[in-house]
Amino acid sequence: MLLAAPAHAQGSAQTQGWSDEPPTIMRWLDDGYAAEFRGDRTTAQERYCAAAREGSLEGQYRLGRLLWKTGASTEHTIAATLLALAAQRGHEKARILLAGESSGDQLPDCLKPNVSPSEPASPAVVSAEVVERYVAGLSPAQRRQARLVERLAPRFAVDPRLALAIVKAESNFDPFALSTRNAQGLMQLIPETAERYGVRDAWNAEQNVRGGLAHLRWLLQRFEGDIALVAAAYNAGEGAVKQYGGVPPFAETREYVKRVLAFYRASHHVAPDAQAVAGRHP
């Protein structure tokens, strides 16, 4: 059984693109970013609006930034309103963009009452581009551990994006994280789990990740790729998931599952490309 790292070991990486927003909101932000990148301004505006309507600070900022780029005076006024609201809530980029400008007093139609946001087409897994932006924004020490996880995960038939989500929730990429329950290292292996997967030195980052990935692969097979159940079992043990017939009613475990789903986005595991792992062994 593996247990979560204590709060001091988890921390947070404040990087644009992969945050602790709810999965639905993050999918809207992802869809908006992709649409903006390919020049589909209408879709980008719709997705950012949907996120902003649900209270997303990042959605509010991105919508304001998108409208700020246009030459239309009405949209500039709306953009100023959104950026001013985001700045008031602590969004530093919104404050910088609005510097020297007067705030507006007009909201876009999609943020007015009785306008419902449209749902994303499907619960897609977080995109590789979003993950790359996230990893690139980590500190050099954290990024080194994240790259190790990305390199090893496909060898265990584990989506690197899920592996990163687990490591982020467990240790925040700290190879020396230690919980009060003696869970150790990047993937917070307890001694029994380390022994189960042949990990001789849990403080060795690569050994720790290999052991954690082997366990994660076993859980993915055991729970047929259901991310919520896999995450719950990684945190509280597969026995607890079996006992309660789903995610156990433990506050810590439910919060842990929420964080993993917020990062991974999809409800079921997406296996790495078979060609990428063909002929490779753990």
NORKA-V617270 format. One record per pair of residues at least 24 apart in sequence whose ideal C-beta (glycine too) atoms are under 7 Angstrom apart, sorted by the first residue. I is the first residue (numbers start at 1). J is the second residue. D is the distance in whole Angstrom. If there is no record, write none. Layout:
i=I j=J d=D
i=I j=J d=D
//
This chain:
i=1 j=190 d=7
i=1 j=193 d=7
i=1 j=237 d=3
i=2 j=183 d=6
i=2 j=188 d=6
i=2 j=189 d=6
i=2 j=190 d=6
i=2 j=193 d=6
i=2 j=215 d=7
i=2 j=234 d=5
i=2 j=235 d=7
i=3 j=179 d=6
i=3 j=181 d=5
i=3 j=183 d=5
i=3 j=188 d=6
i=3 j=190 d=6
i=3 j=235 d=7
i=4 j=169 d=7
i=4 j=170 d=6
i=4 j=179 d=7
i=4 j=188 d=7
i=4 j=235 d=5
i=4 j=252 d=6
i=4 j=256 d=5
i=5 j=170 d=5
i=5 j=171 d=5
i=5 j=177 d=5
i=5 j=179 d=5
i=5 j=183 d=6
i=5 j=188 d=5
i=6 j=179 d=5
i=6 j=180 d=6
i=9 j=171 d=5
i=9 j=172 d=6
i=9 j=174 d=6
i=9 j=177 d=4
i=9 j=179 d=7
i=10 j=169 d=7
i=10 j=172 d=5
i=11 j=172 d=4
i=13 j=137 d=7
i=13 j=138 d=5
i=13 j=142 d=7
i=15 j=133 d=7
i=15 j=134 d=5
i=15 j=137 d=3
i=15 j=138 d=7
i=16 j=133 d=7
i=17 j=130 d=5
i=17 j=133 d=4
i=17 j=134 d=5
i=18 j=126 d=7
i=18 j=130 d=6
i=18 j=131 d=6
i=18 j=134 d=4
i=18 j=263 d=6
i=19 j=58 d=7
i=20 j=259 d=6
i=20 j=262 d=5
i=21 j=56 d=6
i=21 j=58 d=7
i=21 j=262 d=6
i=22 j=262 d=6
i=23 j=261 d=5
i=23 j=262 d=6
i=23 j=265 d=5
i=25 j=51 d=5
i=25 j=54 d=6
i=25 j=56 d=5
i=25 j=59 d=7
i=26 j=262 d=6
i=26 j=265 d=6
i=27 j=120 d=5
i=27 j=123 d=7
i=27 j=124 d=7
i=27 j=265 d=6
i=28 j=59 d=7
i=28 j=120 d=6
i=29 j=58 d=6
i=29 j=59 d=6
i=29 j=62 d=7
i=30 j=126 d=7
i=30 j=127 d=6
i=30 j=130 d=6
i=31 j=120 d=6
i=32 j=62 d=6
i=36 j=66 d=7
i=41 j=66 d=7
i=46 j=118 d=7
i=49 j=108 d=6
i=49 j=110 d=4
i=49 j=111 d=7
i=49 j=117 d=7
i=50 j=117 d=3
i=50 j=118 d=6
i=52 j=111 d=6
i=53 j=110 d=6
i=53 j=111 d=6
i=53 j=117 d=5
i=54 j=117 d=7
i=57 j=86 d=6
i=57 j=89 d=5
i=57 j=91 d=6
i=60 j=85 d=6
i=60 j=86 d=5
i=61 j=86 d=4
i=61 j=91 d=5
i=61 j=93 d=6
i=61 j=94 d=5
i=64 j=94 d=7
i=65 j=97 d=6
i=68 j=97 d=7
i=77 j=104 d=4
i=77 j=106 d=5
i=78 j=104 d=6
i=78 j=106 d=5
i=78 j=107 d=7
i=78 j=108 d=5
i=80 j=104 d=4
i=81 j=105 d=6
i=81 j=106 d=5
i=81 j=107 d=6
i=123 j=265 d=7
i=123 j=266 d=5
i=123 j=267 d=6
i=124 j=265 d=7
i=124 j=266 d=6
i=125 j=161 d=6
i=125 j=264 d=6
i=125 j=265 d=6
i=125 j=266 d=4
i=125 j=270 d=5
i=126 j=161 d=6
i=126 j=263 d=7
i=126 j=264 d=6
i=126 j=265 d=5
i=131 j=161 d=5
i=131 j=164 d=7
i=138 j=173 d=7
i=142 j=173 d=4
i=145 j=173 d=4
i=145 j=175 d=6
i=145 j=186 d=6
i=145 j=205 d=6
i=146 j=173 d=6
i=148 j=205 d=6
i=148 j=206 d=6
i=148 j=209 d=6
i=149 j=209 d=6
i=152 j=209 d=5
i=152 j=210 d=6
i=152 j=213 d=6
i=153 j=213 d=6
i=154 j=272 d=4
i=154 j=276 d=5
i=154 j=277 d=5
i=155 j=277 d=6
i=155 j=280 d=5
i=155 j=281 d=7
i=155 j=282 d=5
i=156 j=213 d=4
i=156 j=214 d=6
i=156 j=217 d=5
i=156 j=282 d=6
i=157 j=217 d=6
i=157 j=271 d=6
i=157 j=272 d=6
i=157 j=277 d=6
i=158 j=213 d=5
i=158 j=216 d=5
i=158 j=217 d=6
i=158 j=220 d=7
i=159 j=269 d=6
i=159 j=270 d=5
i=159 j=271 d=7
i=159 j=272 d=6
i=161 j=264 d=6
i=162 j=264 d=5
i=162 j=269 d=6
i=163 j=213 d=6
i=163 j=216 d=7
i=165 j=260 d=5
i=165 j=263 d=4
i=165 j=264 d=5
i=166 j=216 d=6
i=166 j=234 d=6
i=166 j=260 d=6
i=168 j=263 d=6
i=169 j=256 d=6
i=169 j=259 d=5
i=169 j=260 d=6
i=175 j=205 d=4
i=175 j=208 d=7
i=176 j=203 d=7
i=186 j=212 d=7
i=187 j=211 d=7
i=187 j=212 d=3
i=210 j=282 d=6
i=214 j=282 d=7
i=220 j=269 d=5
i=225 j=268 d=5
i=225 j=269 d=4
i=226 j=268 d=6
i=227 j=260 d=7
i=227 j=261 d=6
i=227 j=264 d=6
i=227 j=266 d=7
i=227 j=267 d=6
i=227 j=268 d=6
i=227 j=269 d=6
i=228 j=257 d=5
i=228 j=261 d=6
i=228 j=267 d=7
i=231 j=256 d=6
i=231 j=257 d=5
i=231 j=260 d=4
i=232 j=257 d=5
//
